Amino acid sequence: MTIGNVAPKKERESRNSEAIVDGKAPLLPKRQEEAVGFDEFNGASFTGAVFNLSTTIVGAGIMALPATMKALGLVLGIAMIIFMAFLTDASIQFLLRFSRAGKSVSYGGLMGDAFGKYGKFFLQLSVIINNIGVLIVYMIIIGDVLSGTSSSGVHHAGVLEGWFGDHWWNGRTFVLSVTTLCIFAPLASFKRIDSLRYTSALSVALAVVFLVITVGISIMKLISGGVMMPRLLPDVTDLTSFFSLFTVVPVLVTAYICHYNVHSIDNELEDSTQIKAVVRTSLALCSSVYIMTSFFGFLLFGDATLDDVLANFDTNLGIPYSSLLNDAVRVSYAGHLMLVFPVVFFPLRLNLDGLLFPSSRPLVRDNCRFALISIGLITLIFLGANFIPSIWDAFQFTGATAAVCLGFIFPAAITLRDRHYIATKKDKFLAVFMIVLAVFSNLMAIYSDAYALIKKNTSPQTPRE
């Protein structure tokens, strides 16, 4: 891997070919030469890379962001979204700089270069835990939207139930089975992430549709006087309410996690020097979507905003065509998640393969192994989506563990390790700040969640005065 534009054209092209191979089997650097000449792919475009990275970023996390506004207030909430975008950019730049210095073409290879086989192992494990949890969340939301849910004790009708009534063929298990076989399985069968550029573009468009409708509804209700100005600052009354503010950190971390796909996208770029611009363009686009969704979602529902804002769109909004707009919001975002699924699935399959078969030939050249791993993972995710009822539980777990490691702790640790002596004092200070912030915030979030759970379980037994 070369740095900058100093390499001649032929050398850059050779680097690109090798990167493509390692993007397919990032944890098998010693066998990369076997896959050279796998196809005639000449490199991904800037636009395609932006769509794929943006699709990786904008997933189900956006549904929980209005609830973070409810906890933090508008001012602090918007400030935190922007702050997390800058911190995410800094952590990705760490990864890219040290990858160039060590000629690593994958996140796993970079961790292996810095910390040996144990570093690579923990990276692989974190990607597997994070992505399985995220994909289960995606499937849960799709099931909730299309078939309804009763997880909160109150039944919320799904879109299909509202259109056609209650039938066996629009039940949750059957709908998720059809979605898995007809959409997830075919899209997950692609061996190159750039093959998903068109579905990624469509998924971004569907997220924009969701945003436009939400903004339109909010403006209509604002003009008619149907909404009040939401809180600007958090409502902190005691120490417990202060600690509860940290519960939004795992959600914000999860919302920006895309680090596991950066190398795959970089490896496939026609011009690898564009990766910094790809990252910053994607983060700017996604941050804009996040801010607008959070602001108008909280403006629309205020303190009644639920953990999953999609659940708020099953009631009368008090405007003309309320039912039609509700369905449009839910269907557009369900469609978005269906198309995000294969982009997140791609690195999950690669890292599981690297963990289970570290010495085997590249995954793209073994159709049997490729199919078995894909089928096994999709089956596991399908079962998880049918047995785990709440997306908030999944977000809290993955955000406070695997996601924070992938997004901040691992990049910061690589920088502090500095095996190639390229880190500046500013880099090391920022790395220490990332680790301290990540560990402290998530410990507070876990403490607050545990305290709330204990209080909830013990409060009914408290004797009345």
C-alpha positions in Angstrom: 0.0 0.0 0.0 1.4 3.4 -1.0 1.0 6.7 0.7 -0.3 9.7 -1.2 0.3 10.2 -4.9 4.0 9.6 -5.1 3.7 6.0 -6.5 3.6 5.5 -10.2 0.4 4.6 -11.8 1.3 0.9 -12.3 2.2 0.5 -8.6 -1.0 2.2 -7.5 -3.0 -0.2 -9.7 -1.1 -3.2 -8.2 -1.9 -1.9 -4.7 -5.5 -1.6 -5.6 -5.7 -5.2 -6.9 -4.2 -6.5 -3.7 -6.5 -4.4 -1.6 -9.5 -5.8 -3.4 -8.4 -9.3 -2.5 -7.7 -8.5 1.1 -11.0 -6.6 1.3 -12.6 -10.0 0.6 -10.4 -11.9 3.0 -8.9 -9.2 5.3 -7.7 -11.6 7.9 -5.6 -13.7 5.5 -2.8 -11.4 4.3 -0.4 -14.2 3.5 -2.7 -15.7 0.9 -3.8 -12.6 -0.9 -1.8 -13.5 -4.1 -4.1 -16.4 -4.8 -7.0 -14.1 -5.6 -5.2 -11.6 -7.8 -7.0 -11.5 -11.1 -10.3 -12.7 -9.5 -12.3 -10.5 -11.9 -12.0 -7.4 -14.1 -13.1 -5.0 -11.4 -11.3 -1.7 -11.9 -12.2 0.1 -8.7 -15.1 1.8 -7.0 -16.2 5.3 -7.7 -16.2 8.2 -5.1 -20.0 8.3 -5.2 -20.4 4.6 -4.8 -18.0 4.6 -1.8 -19.9 7.5 -0.2 -23.2 5.7 -0.6 -21.8 2.4 0.9 -20.2 4.2 3.9 -23.3 6.4 4.5 -25.5 3.3 4.4 -23.2 1.6 6.9 -23.6 4.6 9.2 -27.3 5.4 8.9 -28.9 2.3 10.2 -31.5 1.6 13.0 -29.6 4.0 15.3 -31.4 6.9 13.8 -34.7 5.7 15.2 -33.4 6.1 18.8 -31.9 9.6 18.2 -35.1 11.6 18.9 -35.2 9.9 22.3 -31.7 11.1 23.0 -33.0 14.6 22.3 -35.7 14.0 24.9 -33.0 13.1 27.4 -30.5 15.8 26.6 -32.6 18.7 25.2 -32.2 20.2 21.8 -29.0 22.3 22.5 -27.0 19.6 24.2 -28.4 16.9 21.9 -27.4 18.6 18.6 -24.0 19.5 20.1 -23.4 15.8 21.0 -24.3 14.6 17.5 -21.9 17.1 16.0 -19.2 16.3 18.6 -19.6 12.5 17.9 -19.2 13.1 14.2 -15.9 14.9 14.7 -14.7 12.3 17.2 -15.6 9.5 14.7 -13.7 11.2 11.9 -10.6 11.5 14.1 -10.8 7.8 15.1 -11.1 6.8 11.4 -8.2 9.0 10.4 -6.1 7.2 13.1 -7.0 3.8 11.4 -6.2 5.0 7.9 -2.9 6.6 8.8 -1.6 3.6 10.7 -2.9 1.3 8.0 -0.8 3.2 5.4 2.2 3.1 7.7 2.0 -0.6 8.4 0.6 -1.6 4.9 -2.4 -3.1 6.5 -5.5 -3.6 4.3 -8.0 -4.5 7.0 -9.0 -3.5 10.5 -8.1 -6.9 11.7 -4.7 -6.7 10.1 -4.1 -3.3 11.7 -4.9 -4.7 15.2 -2.7 -7.7 14.5 0.1 -5.4 13.5 -0.3 -3.4 16.7 -1.1 -6.1 19.3 -0.5 -9.4 17.6 -2.9 -12.3 17.4 -4.8 -11.3 20.5 -5.5 -7.8 19.1 -6.8 -9.3 15.9 -9.0 -11.8 17.9 -10.6 -9.1 20.0 -11.3 -7.0 16.9 -12.9 -9.9 15.1 -15.0 -10.8 18.2 -16.1 -7.1 18.5 -17.2 -6.9 14.9 -19.1 -10.2 15.2 -20.9 -9.1 18.4 -21.7 -5.6 17.2 -22.9 -6.6 13.7 -25.0 -9.5 14.8 -26.7 -7.3 17.4 -27.3 -4.5 14.9 -28.7 -6.9 12.3 -31.0 -8.4 14.8 -32.2 -4.9 15.6 -32.8 -4.3 11.9 -34.9 -7.4 11.6 -36.9 -6.7 14.8 -37.8 -3.2 13.5 -38.8 -4.6 10.1 -41.0 -7.2 11.9 -42.5 -4.5 14.1 -43.3 -2.2 11.1 -44.8 -4.8 8.9 -46.4 -7.2 11.3 -46.8 -5.2 14.5 -45.6 -5.8 18.0 -46.9 -6.4 21.6 -43.6 -6.3 23.4 -44.6 -3.3 25.4 -47.8 -5.0 26.6 -49.9 -2.9 24.2 -50.4 -4.2 20.7 -49.2 -1.9 17.9 -50.6 -2.9 14.6 -48.2 -3.4 11.7 -48.7 -1.9 8.2 -49.8 -5.2 6.7 -52.3 -5.8 9.5 -53.7 -2.3 9.1 -54.1 -2.8 5.3 -55.4 -6.4 5.1 -56.4 -7.4 8.7 -55.1 -10.2 10.8 -54.1 -13.2 8.7 -51.5 -16.0 9.1 -49.5 -14.7 6.1 -48.8 -11.3 7.6 -47.7 -12.7 11.0 -44.3 -11.8 12.2 -42.5 -15.1 11.6 -43.9 -15.6 8.1 -43.2 -12.0 7.0 -39.6 -12.2 8.3 -39.1 -15.6 6.6 -40.2 -14.2 3.3 -38.1 -11.0 3.8 -35.0 -13.2 4.6 -35.4 -15.5 1.7 -36.4 -13.0 -1.0 -34.3 -9.9 0.0 -31.6 -10.6 2.6 -30.3 -13.9 1.2 -29.9 -12.7 -2.4 -28.3 -9.4 -1.4 -26.0 -11.1 1.1 -24.6 -13.4 -1.7 -22.5 -10.7 -3.4 -18.8 -11.2 -2.9 -17.8 -7.5 -3.4 -19.2 -4.6 -1.4 -19.1 -2.3 -4.4 -21.8 -4.5 -6.0 -24.2 -3.0 -3.4 -23.6 0.6 -4.5 -27.0 0.9 -6.2 -29.0 -0.7 -3.3 -27.0 1.6 -1.0 -28.0 4.6 -3.0 -31.6 3.5 -2.8 -31.4 3.0 0.9 -30.1 6.5 1.4 -32.9 7.8 -0.7 -35.5 5.9 1.4 -33.9 7.4 4.6 -34.3 10.9 3.0 -38.0 10.1 2.2 -38.5 9.2 5.9 -36.8 12.5 6.9 -38.7 14.7 4.4 -42.1 13.3 5.5 -41.2 13.8 9.2 -40.1 17.3 8.6 -43.2 18.0 6.6 -45.5 16.7 9.3 -43.7 18.7 11.9 -43.9 22.0 9.9 -47.6 21.4 9.3 -48.3 20.9 13.0 -46.1 23.8 13.9 -48.0 26.2 11.6 -51.3 24.9 13.0 -50.2 25.3 16.6 -50.3 21.5 17.2 -46.8 21.3 18.7 -44.9 23.2 21.4 -41.3 24.2 21.4 -39.4 21.3 23.0 -36.9 21.6 25.8 -33.6 23.1 25.0 -31.6 21.7 28.0 -31.8 18.4 29.9 -34.1 18.2 33.0 -31.6 17.4 35.8 -33.2 17.4 39.2 -30.9 15.0 41.2 -27.8 12.8 40.9 -29.8 9.9 39.4 -31.2 12.0 36.6 -27.7 13.3 35.9 -26.3 9.8 35.6 -29.3 8.8 33.3 -28.0 11.3 30.8 -25.1 8.9 30.1 -27.5 6.2 28.8 -27.6 8.1 25.5 -23.9 7.5 24.9 -24.2 3.9 23.7 -26.9 5.0 21.2 -24.8 7.9 19.9 -21.8 5.6 19.6 -23.8 3.0 17.7 -25.2 5.6 15.4 -21.8 6.4 13.9 -20.1 3.0 13.9 -18.8 2.3 10.4 -15.1 1.5 11.1 -15.4 -2.2 10.2 -16.3 -1.3 6.6 -13.8 1.6 6.0 -11.0 -0.7 4.9 -13.2 -2.7 2.5 -14.4 0.5 0.9 -10.9 1.9 0.8 -9.5 -1.3 -0.8 -12.0 -1.1 -3.6 -11.6 2.6 -4.4 -10.3 3.4 -7.8 -8.2 6.2 -6.3 -7.4 5.3 -2.7 -6.3 8.9 -1.9 -10.0 9.8 -2.0 -10.8 7.8 1.2 -10.4 10.8 3.5 -12.9 12.8 1.4 -15.2 9.8 1.3 -15.3 9.5 5.1 -15.8 13.2 5.7 -18.5 13.5 3.0 -20.4 10.5 4.5 -20.1 11.8 8.0 -21.3 15.3 7.0 -24.3 13.8 5.1 -25.2 11.4 7.9 -24.8 14.1 10.6 -27.2 16.4 8.7 -29.7 13.6 8.5 -29.3 12.8 12.2 -29.7 16.4 13.3 -32.8 17.0 11.2 -34.4 13.6 12.3 -33.7 14.2 15.9 -34.9 17.8 15.9 -38.1 17.3 14.0 -38.9 13.9 15.6 -38.6 15.5 19.1 -40.4 18.6 17.9 -43.3 16.4 16.7 -43.7 14.2 19.7 -42.0 16.1 22.6 -41.8 14.3 25.9 -44.0 11.5 24.4 -41.1 10.5 22.1 -40.5 6.7 22.4 -37.2 4.9 22.4 -38.0 3.8 18.8 -39.6 6.8 17.2 -41.2 4.6 14.5 -43.5 3.4 17.2 -44.9 7.0 17.5 -46.2 6.7 13.9 -49.0 4.3 14.7 -51.4 6.9 16.1 -53.5 9.8 14.6 -51.1 12.7 14.0 -53.9 15.2 13.9 -53.3 16.3 10.3 -55.0 15.3 6.9 -53.9 12.0 5.5 -52.4 11.0 8.9 -52.8 7.2 8.2 -51.2 7.4 4.8 -48.3 9.5 6.1 -47.8 7.1 9.0 -47.6 4.2 6.6 -45.2 6.0 4.3 -42.8 6.8 7.1 -42.8 3.2 8.4 -42.6 1.5 5.0 -39.8 3.8 3.7 -37.7 3.1 6.7 -38.4 -0.6 6.7 -37.2 -0.6 3.1 -34.1 1.4 4.1 -33.2 -1.2 6.7 -33.7 -4.1 4.3 -31.1 -2.5 2.0 -28.7 -1.6 4.8 -28.7 -5.3 6.0 -26.2 -6.7 3.3 -23.8 -3.8 3.8 -23.4 -4.6 7.5 -23.5 -8.3 6.8 -20.5 -8.1 4.5 -17.8 -7.4 7.2 -19.6 -9.7 9.7 -19.1 -12.7 7.3 -15.5 -11.8 6.6 -14.5 -11.5 10.3 -16.3 -14.7 11.3 -14.5 -16.5 8.5 -11.2 -15.0 9.6 -11.9 -16.1 13.2 -12.9 -19.7 12.3 -10.6 -20.3 9.3 -7.5 -18.2 9.7 -5.3 -20.4 7.5 -7.8 -21.2 4.7 -7.8 -19.8 1.2 -9.6 -16.5 0.6 -13.4 -16.7 1.2 -14.2 -15.4 -2.3 -12.5 -18.5 -3.8 -14.4 -21.1 -1.7 -18.0 -21.1 -2.6 -19.0 -23.9 -0.2 -17.5 -22.0 2.8 -19.0 -18.8 1.6 -22.5 -20.3 1.4 -22.3 -22.2 4.7 -21.1 -19.1 6.7 -23.8 -16.9 5.0 -26.6 -19.4 5.7 -25.5 -19.9 9.3 -25.3 -16.2 10.1 -28.6 -15.3 8.5 -30.3 -18.2 10.4 -28.8 -17.0 13.7 -29.9 -13.4 13.1 -33.4 -14.6 12.1 -33.8 -16.6 15.3 -32.5 -13.7 17.4 -35.0 -11.3 15.8 -37.8 -13.7 16.7 -36.8 -14.2 20.3 -35.5 -10.7 21.4 -38.4 -8.3 21.8 -36.7 -4.9 22.4 -34.3 -2.9 20.2 -33.3 -0.7 23.2 -31.8 -3.6 25.0 -29.7 -4.6 22.0 -28.6 -1.0 21.5 -27.5 -0.6 25.1 -25.6 -3.9 25.0 -23.8 -3.5 21.7 -23.2 0.2 22.1 -21.7 -0.1 25.6 -19.4 -3.0 24.6 -18.4 -3.9 21.1 -19.4 -0.7 19.4 -17.4 1.6 21.7 -14.4 -0.7 21.3 -14.6 -0.6 17.5 -15.3 3.1 17.3 -12.9 4.6 19.9 -11.0 2.3 22.2 -9.2 0.2 19.5 -8.3 3.2 17.2 -7.0 5.1 20.3 -5.1 2.0 21.5 -3.4 1.6 18.1 -2.4 5.3 18.2 -0.9 5.0 21.7 0.9 1.8 20.7 2.4 3.7 17.8 4.6 0.9 16.4 5.6 3.1 13.4 6.4 6.2 15.4 4.1 8.5 13.5 1.8 9.7 16.3 2.1 13.3 17.4 1.6 14.6 21.0 -1.8 15.9 19.8 -2.7 12.4 18.5 -1.8 10.7 21.8 -3.7 13.3 23.8 -6.8 12.8 21.7 -6.4 9.0 22.0 -6.2 9.2 25.8 -9.3 11.5 25.7 -11.2 9.0 23.6 -10.4 6.1 25.9 -11.3 8.0 29.1 -14.5 9.4 27.6 -15.5 6.0 26.2 -14.9 4.0 29.4 -16.3 6.6 31.8 -19.4 7.3 29.8 -20.3 3.7 29.2 -19.6 2.7 32.8 -22.1 5.5 33.8 -24.6 4.3 31.2 -24.3 0.7 32.5 -24.6 1.8 36.1 -27.7 4.0 35.3 -29.4 1.2 33.3 -28.7 -1.3 36.1 -29.9 1.1 38.8 -33.1 1.8 36.9 -33.8 -1.9 36.4 -33.2 -2.7 40.1 -35.4 0.2 41.1 -38.1 -1.0 38.7 -38.1 -4.5 40.1 -38.1 -3.4 43.7 -40.6 -0.6 43.6 -43.8 -2.7 43.5 -42.6 -4.4 46.7 -42.2 -1.1 48.6 -44.8 -0.8 51.3 -47.2 2.1 51.0 -47.1 4.9 53.6 
